[in-house]
Amino acid sequence: MTESPDARTALAWTHTARFLTTASKLDQLPVSELPEIAFVGRSNAGKSTAINTLAQQKRLAFASKTPGRTQHINLFHLGPKDAPDTLFADLPGYGYAAVARTAKLRWQQVMADYLEIRRSLSGVVLMVDSRLGFTELDQQLLQFVAPRVGTGEVKLLVLLTKADKLSRKEADAAVRAATDVLAQVSTDDADVSLSLFSALKKSGVGDAAETLYGWVHPPAPAPAAAAAAAAVAAAAADPADPAE
């Protein structure tokens, strides 16, 4: 699949991802001024595979042989090695039946706190299995971050993973159903995106990378628009004397 120039730039950026640190508690995470993009999803939604596909690396995000057993937040730097510009945060998968209830509850609280109060959090990528749609747990996690999404403080991208397993009709239905769910958190200030995604077929990868890159590197205003905005600002700051 041929990617657009913007997608190629974004994919070159995601390819720079490299491991920084891991933490089992919020207070173990480093304080950072860099924008942080968190990846969240059910244990079998393909989260690690999606991260590795976006980064074009085979083992950047490690998937445990027992889904749901990886109970750490892993941070990755992106951008130049001497001047990183972003952090990716891989949060533990949730909802796997084999994990003890006490561990589930503990990690549910850690993730809720992270999504609600992590100061450097600027975006969330929520992986949802396209065959299942938003489960109750997915909707619960969405509510954790909904207040910050609604104000525009945190951007949201939902990837409907494993889309290669759907027919066109099923894919269209999955998008419609997810759109209805996301309407609950969408506001005039919110930045909410939705995309079908297949790590196997590499579909939606360029679009997802482009979205994330745009969150961190918003396009500069066109020269004419910038000049016009400056003129308006100058006029507002120093209005002309009223005619006599």
C-alpha atoms as one frame of an Amber mdcrd trajectory, in Angstrom:
protein
   0.000   0.000   0.000   1.420   3.362  -1.064   1.413   5.927   1.726   0.983
   9.668   1.290   3.986  11.945   1.917   2.420  13.051   5.219   1.926   9.434
   6.287   5.523   8.590   5.365   6.755  11.471   7.527   4.565  10.297  10.399
   5.706   6.683  10.065   9.349   7.770  10.040   8.606   9.518  13.340   6.829
   6.542  14.957   9.750   4.343  13.849  12.027   6.297  16.226  10.203   4.861
  19.277  12.584   3.342  21.821  12.130   2.020  25.335  12.597   4.498  28.179
  11.369   2.963  31.441   8.745   0.780  33.083   6.674   1.341  36.222   4.107
  -0.587  38.224   2.762   2.487  40.028   1.970   6.030  38.945   4.427   7.570
  41.378   7.216   5.602  39.706   6.665   7.345  36.369   9.080  10.183  35.579
   7.762  13.719  35.587   7.883  14.952  32.016   7.042  18.067  30.062   6.754
  16.043  26.851   3.287  15.270  25.494   2.317  11.707  26.380   0.156   9.442
  24.225  -1.285   6.411  26.030  -2.260   3.145  24.349  -5.043   1.246  26.086
  -7.255  -1.722  25.278  -8.527  -5.122  26.321  -5.903  -7.822  26.711  -6.781
  -9.537  23.447  -7.578  -6.471  21.352  -4.174  -6.467  19.651  -2.684  -3.518
  21.509   0.965  -4.648  21.525   0.734  -5.707  17.893  -0.713  -2.326  16.933
   2.091  -0.452  18.720   4.756  -2.609  17.080   3.129  -2.141  13.680   2.977
   1.631  14.068   6.626   1.690  15.127   7.622  -0.825  12.408   9.436  -2.816
  15.088   8.816  -6.445  15.984   9.289  -6.368  19.752   9.014  -2.780  20.944
   5.857  -3.521  22.924   6.142  -6.955  24.481   3.032  -9.117  24.497   2.965
 -11.568  27.385   2.313 -15.206  26.516  -0.483 -15.002  29.058  -2.690 -12.021
  28.085  -3.400  -9.688  30.964  -0.348 -10.662  32.974   1.773  -7.699  31.901
   1.032  -5.252  34.724   3.368  -2.355  34.085   3.210   0.972  32.309   5.965
   1.074  29.716   7.211   4.413  28.368   8.899   5.005  25.024  10.643   8.098
  23.692   9.994   9.360  20.158  11.841  11.899  18.072  15.570  12.653  17.832
  17.670  10.773  20.385  19.183  13.995  21.709  15.854  15.851  21.733  12.827
  13.544  22.098   9.509  15.284  21.498   6.926  12.735  22.644   6.297   9.808
  24.966   4.242   6.728  24.132   2.789   4.989  27.186   1.769   1.347  26.837
  -0.753   0.622  29.591  -1.605  -2.900  30.762  -4.347  -4.745  28.942  -7.547
  -5.158  30.899 -10.382  -7.632  31.159  -8.609 -10.979  30.815 -10.518 -13.636
  32.753  -7.484 -15.530  34.064  -6.166 -12.587  36.075  -7.034 -12.594  39.761
  -9.810 -10.204  40.776  -7.570  -8.312  43.213  -5.044  -7.629  40.438  -7.826
  -6.536  38.090  -9.179  -4.087  40.648  -5.738  -2.706  41.439  -4.915  -2.097
  37.792  -8.330  -0.689  37.080  -7.643   1.939  39.748  -4.117   2.629  38.465
  -5.405   3.126  34.923  -8.319   5.266  36.080  -5.956   7.496  38.046  -3.515
   7.689  35.140  -6.209   8.713  32.660  -7.793  11.195  35.053  -4.761  12.949
  36.560  -1.549  12.282  34.580  -0.596  15.877  33.812   1.473  15.189  30.693
  -1.218  13.014  29.071  -2.222  14.668  25.801  -3.723  11.803  23.802  -5.231
   8.336  24.178  -5.310   5.568  21.594  -8.026   3.100  22.523  -7.855  -0.287
  20.804 -11.230  -1.975  20.341 -11.649  -5.388  18.699 -13.701  -4.572  15.609
 -15.506  -7.923  15.825 -16.782  -7.203  19.343 -17.212  -3.438  19.315 -17.188
  -1.475  22.560 -17.530  -3.924  25.429 -18.691  -2.825  28.874 -15.049  -2.578
  29.978 -14.147  -0.475  26.945 -16.986   1.914  27.699 -15.938   2.049  31.338
 -12.410   3.030  30.352 -13.826   5.619  27.969 -15.665   7.204  30.880 -12.429
   7.485  32.856 -11.001   9.860  30.267 -14.263  11.399  28.998 -14.048  14.619
  31.076 -10.591  15.469  29.704 -11.580  14.487  26.163 -14.670  16.664  26.354
 -12.662  19.777  27.185 -10.101  19.079  24.464  -7.312  18.619  27.017  -6.790
  15.028  25.858  -7.286  13.873  22.268  -8.752  10.457  21.471  -8.160   8.016
  18.622 -10.107   4.757  18.573  -8.627   1.986  16.426 -11.006  -0.806  15.467
  -8.414  -3.568  15.352  -8.400  -6.874  13.431 -10.452  -5.217  10.694  -9.093
  -7.715   8.153 -11.430 -10.311   9.690 -14.525  -8.312   8.716 -16.428  -8.109
   5.449 -17.079  -4.654   4.027 -20.634  -4.763   5.349 -19.455  -5.826   8.811
 -16.763  -3.132   8.825 -19.309  -0.446   7.959 -21.566  -1.662  10.764 -18.642
  -1.655  13.230 -17.802   1.945  12.348 -21.429   3.046  12.749 -21.740   1.356
  16.133 -18.464   2.855  17.387 -19.475   6.291  16.131 -22.658   6.083  18.196
 -20.644   5.258  21.331 -18.161   8.078  20.740 -20.995  10.566  20.341 -21.323
  10.306  24.130 -17.922  11.970  24.648 -17.846  14.258  21.617 -18.188  17.999
  22.181 -17.363  21.129  20.209 -13.946  21.168  21.913 -13.185  17.447  21.644
 -10.728  15.959  19.143 -12.036  12.420  18.581 -11.018  10.178  15.683 -12.032
   6.674  14.624 -10.346   4.327  12.180 -10.405   0.711  11.059  -7.011  -0.890
  11.651  -5.370  -4.138  10.596  -1.823  -4.944  11.642  -1.914  -8.023   9.400
  -2.906  -6.150   6.236  -1.179  -2.910   7.330  -4.409  -1.041   6.625  -5.073
   2.129   8.599  -1.481   2.223   9.852  -0.446   5.313   7.919  -3.638   7.141
   8.852  -3.145   6.345  12.548   0.499   7.468  12.488  -0.503  10.663  10.724
  -3.131  11.409  13.369  -0.659  10.916  16.217   2.032  12.951  14.472  -0.466
  15.762  13.933  -1.316  15.812  17.641   2.305  16.570  18.496   3.330  18.511
  15.382   0.344  20.647  14.357   0.796  22.229  10.927   2.119  25.770  10.911
  -0.365  28.348   9.648   0.002  29.361   6.028   2.005  32.598   5.610  -0.982
  34.551   4.302  -3.231  33.337   7.084  -0.572  34.085   9.681  -0.084  37.595
   8.324  -3.823  38.234   8.316  -4.118  36.968  11.880  -1.246  39.219  12.951
  -2.906  42.218  11.298  -6.196  41.526  13.051  -4.405  41.148  16.379  -2.519
  44.418  15.849  -5.708  46.244  14.969  -7.438  44.908  18.057  -4.522  45.965
  20.253  -4.275  49.484  18.783  -7.648  50.559  17.376  -7.724  53.608  15.181
  -9.052  56.874  16.615 -12.764  57.261  15.997 -13.719  59.647  13.209 -14.720
  63.118  14.374
